[in-house]
Amino acid sequence: MGEALIMTAIGLAVAVPAVLGYNWLVRRNKVTMDSVRGFAADVHGVLMGAKQAR
């Protein structure tokens, strides 16, 4: 019984930082992708504006 409790504590000690790290990486990826989408929209606007000006 004691061994099971120790293994559960070790499992939680490993799982909690892993979940926090995963959530941090997912959030960082979302922020980066929003930045890339904004840049792509700006480039698209410039290219489409250049076609209409000609």
C-alpha positions as CSV (number, residue, x, y, z in Angstrom):
1,M,0.0,0.0,0.0
2,G,2.8,2.4,0.9
3,E,4.6,1.7,-2.4
4,A,1.5,2.6,-4.4
5,L,1.2,5.9,-2.6
6,I,4.9,6.7,-3.3
7,M,4.6,5.8,-7.0
8,T,1.4,8.0,-7.2
9,A,3.3,10.9,-5.7
10,I,6.2,10.3,-8.1
11,G,3.8,10.1,-11.0
12,L,2.2,13.4,-10.0
13,A,5.6,15.0,-9.6
14,V,6.3,14.1,-13.2
15,A,2.9,14.8,-14.7
16,V,2.2,18.3,-13.3
17,P,5.4,19.9,-14.8
18,A,4.8,18.1,-18.0
19,V,1.3,19.5,-18.3
20,L,2.4,23.0,-17.4
21,G,5.2,22.8,-20.0
22,Y,2.8,21.5,-22.7
23,N,0.3,24.3,-22.0
24,W,3.2,26.9,-22.2
25,L,4.3,25.5,-25.5
26,V,0.8,25.5,-26.9
27,R,0.2,29.1,-25.8
28,R,3.6,30.2,-27.3
29,N,2.7,28.5,-30.6
30,K,-0.7,30.2,-30.7
31,V,0.9,33.6,-30.2
32,T,3.5,32.9,-32.9
33,M,0.9,31.7,-35.4
34,D,-1.2,34.9,-34.8
35,S,1.8,36.9,-35.5
36,V,2.5,35.0,-38.7
37,R,-1.1,35.3,-39.8
38,G,-1.0,39.1,-39.3
39,F,2.2,39.3,-41.3
40,A,0.7,37.2,-44.1
41,A,-2.3,39.5,-44.2
42,D,-0.1,42.5,-44.4
43,V,1.9,41.0,-47.3
44,H,-1.3,40.0,-49.0
45,G,-2.6,43.5,-48.7
46,V,0.5,45.0,-50.1
47,L,0.6,42.6,-53.1
48,M,-3.1,43.1,-53.9
49,G,-2.7,46.8,-53.6
50,A,0.2,46.8,-56.0
51,K,-1.8,44.8,-58.5
52,Q,-4.7,47.3,-58.4
53,A,-2.4,50.4,-58.7
54,R,-1.1,49.2,-62.1
